[in-house]
Amino acid sequence: MHVFAQNTDNSNDQIDFSNNDYQADTTQPRLHHYFVGGNFLAGFGNGGGSFGINPSIGYSINQYVDVGVGFNGIYSYQKFYTGEKYRTWNLGIAPFARVYPVNFLFFEASFEENFVTSRTINQDGSKQPRQNYIAPSLIGSIGYATRIYGQSSFFFSVGMDFLNNINSPYRDHYLDNNGVLRSSVQPVIKTGFNINLW
């Protein structure tokens, strides 16, 4: 607010209010719907585990729903009671959707198409020929997020693969009593971030 004392100069009868340095700033943060981000992945089982990275790009439809696609690179390992070792490299693409019923809690569904290269290492250290195959995964997760809609978020989630594909990188491989390779589900733990850019 400007304060003016009495002015005895009649040549300046008009008061100029245009220079108000204390005008309220009503500018709101701009919402950016497109985001980039990623996460680190880890899974642990009986004598083995999986580790990977998962960069992603997505779009916030509104404050409750995000959709996008992720790309992953995962290394998995397994050691059997017979002394054999099983090593797997996985590259995949994974469209996903996240639903936030409340700002800090979300549910995620992701369908992954995994392109897998694996190799078995015998007890004596010799290596069997590499095997290449495709393995789909349907991962359902529940997570916690610190989220500022339209700006950024950090999240932590726990999920599992709901498809029963023995070649999935998210399953724990083992040999049964008859020497047959089998697998069981293992938890998929993710932590990561998103940054909204435009």
N, C-alpha and C positions, 0 to 999 in steps of 0.2 A: 504494500500500500504506500502511495506517495502522499506526502503532507506538504502543503504550500502555505507559507505565511502571507500576510497581507502584502499586496503588490501596489505600490503607489505609481508604477509606470503604466499609464493608461494605454500605451501603445501595444501591450501584450495582454489583451483581455481574454484570449482563448487558452485553455489548459490542454496540454497534449498528454493523453493517457496511453498512447501507442507503445511506449517503451516500458512495459511491465515485466521486470525481471523475475517476478515471483509468480508468474502464471502457472497454474497447476499442469503437471505433465500427465496427460491421459493416455500416453502411448502404451500399448500392451505388447508383451512378447509375441513375436510372430510364430505361428505354428508351422512346422515343416513336416509334411506327411511321409516323404521318402526317407528311409534310414539305411545305414550300413552298420555292420557290426560283426560279431562272431563270438565263438566260445571255445573253451577247452573242454575236452571230453575224457572221462576216465570210467572204466568198469573193471571190477575185480571178481574173480571166481576162484574155484578150487584148483590151485596150481597154475593160474594164468590170469590174464587181464587184457585190457584194451586201452590205448591212449590215442588221442587225435586232436585235430583242429577243425573248426567248422565256420569259415567265413560266410556271411550272408548279406542279402540285400532284400528290402521289403518296403511295405506301404502300410501306414496306419489309416485304416478306413475311418475310424472314429476312436474315441477314447476307450472303447471296449474291445476292439478287434484289430489285430495285425495279421497281415498275410505276407508271404515272401518265399524266397527259395534260398537254400543253403547248399554249400559245396563242402565235401568233407574229405579228409585224408586221415586214415586210421591204421595204426599198427597193432596187431593182436598177437599174443603168444600163449602157448600152452605146453605144459610138461606133463606127460603121462607117467603112471606108476611103473610102466615097463622101461622107462628111461628115454623113450622117444620124445622128440620135441616137435611142435607144430607152430609154424610162423606164417602170418598172413598180412598182406598189404591190401588195403581197401581204398578205392576212390569212388565217390558217389555224388549224386545230385538229389536234393531233398526239398520239395515244396512243403511248406508248413503253414499252419494257422494257429494263432494264439488268441484266447478269449480271456478278458479280464473282468470277472464279475465284480471285483473290487479293485482298487488301484494297486494294491500290493500283492495280489494273488492271481495266478493265471493257470489255465489249462492249455496244453499244446498237443497237437496231433501233427505228425510228420511222416510222409511216405518217402522212403529212400530206395533208390535203385543203386545197388552196390556192385561195382566191378572189382572182382576179387582175384588176387594172385596168391597162392599158398604153396608151401613146401614143407615136407616132413623130413626131419633130421633123425637118422637112426641112432641106436645106442652107441655105435662105434664112431659116430661123427660124420659118416657118409651121408650125402644128401640125395633124396629121391627127386625125380623130375618135377618141375613146377607144374601146377595145375591152375587153369584160368576158368572162371565161371562167373555168373551173374546171380546175385542173391538179393531179393527184395526184403525190406523191413518196414513194419508199421509201428512207429514208436509213439506211445502215449505218455505224457508227463504232467506232473503238477509242480508248480514253482512259486518262488517268492521273488518279488521285484521291487526295487526302488525306482519309480517311474515318474518322470515329468512329461506328461503327454505333449507330443510335438517337439520335444527337445532331446531327451536322452533317457536311458534306463540301464540298470545293472540287474542281473538276474541269477538265480540259482535254482536248479530243477533236478528232480529225480524221476526217472521213467523206466520203461521196459519195452522190449520188442514183442508185439502181440502175434507176430507170424511165426509159425513153427518151422522155419527153414534152417536146416542143420548148418548151412554155409554162412549164416548171418554173422557179422563181426560182433554182434551183441549177445552171443550165446557162448556158454561155457562148454567146450568140447572135452569128451572123455571116452575112454575105452571101457566097455562093460566086461563082465567075466568071460564072455566068449570072444573078446578081442574085436568087437564091432564098435566103430566110431559112432558115438551118440552126442547129444548136446542138451543143455538145460539153460533156462533163462537166467540172465544176470542183470543187476541194476545198471541203468545208464545215468550217470551223474554229469550234469553240465553246469558250467558257470561262464558268464560272458557279459557282453555289453552291446548296446545299440546307440548310435548317434544320429539324430535326424539332421539332414543336411539341406534339403530343399523341398 
